[in-house]
Amino acid sequence: MVIKTSDAKPMTPRMDKLERARLEAHAKVFKALAHPTRLFIVDQLSQTERCVCELTEMVGADMSTVSRHLAVLQSAGVVASEKRGSQVYYQLHMPCVLGFVKCVEGVLQAAVKEQMELASPRPKRAERKR
């Protein structure tokens, strides 16, 4: 939000309570995604819903650890759950995070490519003339 004075000169934007709350909600989502296991879970849930028992086997961790990861993702609104009988099924509730993950992947791949190009040997001057 840009605050203007009476002479119409823009003032430095300030973070008010509403803006802070909005950004804190964004940060909560980013924090929820800030773990490799949770990113793996999001990727798996982007394909289909899964029960905790399936995710536990896929992650290779104990059920309490996977449940904690799912609780973090659910608290941030990234996933939603549905209890069916004795099983709890999770689905991706915020599919837009996949675009963010894809963007990050593209940037990382470009950085690796650039590093590989910088690390590759360059032809000597005599070899370039041929």
C-alpha positions in Angstrom: 0.0 0.0 0.0 1.4 3.4 -1.0 0.4 6.3 1.2 0.1 9.7 -0.6 0.4 13.1 1.1 -1.6 16.1 0.2 1.0 17.2 -2.4 0.6 13.8 -4.1 4.2 12.6 -3.4 4.2 8.9 -2.6 5.5 8.1 0.8 7.4 5.0 1.8 5.1 2.0 2.1 4.4 0.9 5.6 3.3 -2.5 6.8 0.1 -2.2 8.7 -1.6 -4.9 10.8 -3.6 -6.3 7.9 -0.6 -6.4 5.6 1.5 -8.1 8.3 -1.2 -10.7 8.8 -1.4 -11.4 5.1 2.3 -11.8 4.8 2.4 -14.0 7.9 -0.1 -16.3 6.3 2.2 -16.5 3.2 5.2 -17.2 5.4 3.3 -20.1 7.1 2.8 -21.7 3.7 6.5 -21.3 2.7 7.6 -22.7 6.1 5.3 -25.7 5.6 6.9 -26.4 2.3 10.5 -25.9 3.7 11.2 -29.6 4.3 12.2 -32.3 1.8 9.7 -34.8 3.2 6.8 -32.3 3.0 7.8 -31.4 -0.6 7.7 -35.2 -1.4 4.3 -35.5 0.2 3.0 -32.6 -1.8 4.3 -34.1 -5.0 2.7 -37.4 -4.2 -0.6 -35.8 -3.3 -0.5 -33.8 -6.6 -1.0 -37.2 -8.4 -3.8 -38.6 -6.2 -5.1 -38.6 -2.6 -3.3 -40.9 -0.2 -3.9 -42.4 3.2 -1.4 -41.9 6.0 -0.4 -45.6 5.8 0.6 -45.2 2.1 2.5 -42.0 2.7 4.3 -43.6 5.6 5.5 -46.4 3.4 6.5 -44.0 0.6 8.4 -41.7 2.9 10.1 -44.5 4.8 9.5 -43.0 8.2 7.3 -43.9 11.1 3.7 -43.0 11.1 4.0 -40.3 13.9 6.7 -38.5 11.8 4.6 -38.5 8.7 1.6 -37.4 10.7 3.5 -34.5 12.1 4.5 -33.4 8.5 0.9 -33.7 7.4 -0.3 -31.7 10.3 2.1 -28.9 9.4 0.9 -29.0 5.8 -2.7 -29.1 6.9 -2.3 -26.2 9.4 -0.9 -24.1 6.5 -3.8 -25.0 4.3 -1.7 -26.9 1.8 -3.4 -30.2 2.3 -6.9 -31.3 3.5 -7.9 -34.6 5.1 -10.9 -36.8 5.2 -11.5 -39.6 7.7 -13.0 -42.8 6.1 -13.5 -45.5 8.6 -10.2 -46.0 10.5 -8.1 -44.4 7.7 -7.4 -40.7 7.1 -6.9 -39.7 3.5 -5.1 -36.5 2.4 -5.4 -34.5 -0.8 -3.7 -31.5 -2.1 -5.8 -28.5 -1.1 -3.5 -25.8 -2.5 -2.5 -27.0 -6.0 -1.0 -23.6 -6.9 2.1 -24.5 -4.8 3.0 -26.8 -7.6 3.6 -23.8 -9.9 6.0 -22.3 -7.3 7.8 -25.6 -6.9 8.2 -25.9 -10.7 9.5 -22.3 -10.8 12.1 -23.1 -8.2 13.1 -26.2 -10.1 13.6 -24.2 -13.3 15.8 -21.6 -11.5 17.9 -24.4 -9.9 18.3 -26.2 -13.2 19.4 -23.0 -14.9 21.9 -22.3 -12.1 23.3 -25.9 -12.5 23.6 -25.5 -16.2 25.4 -22.2 -15.8 27.8 -23.7 -13.3 28.5 -26.6 -15.6 29.2 -24.2 -18.5 31.6 -22.2 -16.3 33.3 -25.4 -15.1 33.8 -26.9 -18.6 37.2 -26.5 -20.2 37.4 -23.8 -22.9 39.2 -24.5 -26.1 42.7 -23.0 -26.4 43.1 -20.1 -28.9 44.9 -22.3 -31.5 42.0 -24.8 -31.4 39.4 -22.1 -31.8 40.8 -20.9 -35.1 40.4 -24.2 -36.8 
